[in-house]
Amino acid sequence: MGKEMGELRVLGISKIKTQKDNVKRVLVKSSPSIDVWFNNLVGESFNVLGVNNYDKSVKICINEELKIYGWLPLEYCKTN
């Protein structure tokens, strides 16, 4: 399964291509983790690939080369 790091969960590897047209973007305004690696995400903007059932987090691609995806709680991001 995925690897959990703070509230940002790494979901694993996916080879599914995502549509780039009319994609919503979010900007990470604060880190959901005390992990230094996740602090580097602050200020970065990401395509929103999905929203969870309760509209509390969005799915983002953290690393396109490695196909690493994660769920980012909405309290840590603002829409672009």
VENTAGI-V185171 format. One record per backbone hydrogen bond with DSSP energy under -1.0 kcal/mol. CO is the residue of the C=O (numbers start at 0). NH is the residue of the N-H. E is the energy in kcal/mol with one decimal. If there is no record, write none. Layout:
co:nh:e
CO:NH:E
CO:NH:E
//
This chain:
co:nh:e
2:9:-2.5
4:7:-1.3
7:4:-1.0
9:2:-1.4
23:47:-3.4
24:79:-2.2
25:45:-2.8
26:77:-2.6
27:42:-3.1
34:38:-1.4
35:39:-1.1
37:40:-1.7
38:41:-1.2
40:43:-2.3
43:27:-2.6
45:25:-2.6
49:58:-3.0
51:54:-1.9
55:73:-2.6
56:51:-2.3
57:71:-3.1
58:48:-3.1
59:69:-2.5
62:67:-2.2
67:61:-2.1
67:62:-1.6
68:10:-2.7
69:59:-2.9
71:57:-2.4
72:75:-2.1
73:76:-1.8
75:28:-2.2
75:29:-1.4
77:26:-3.5
//
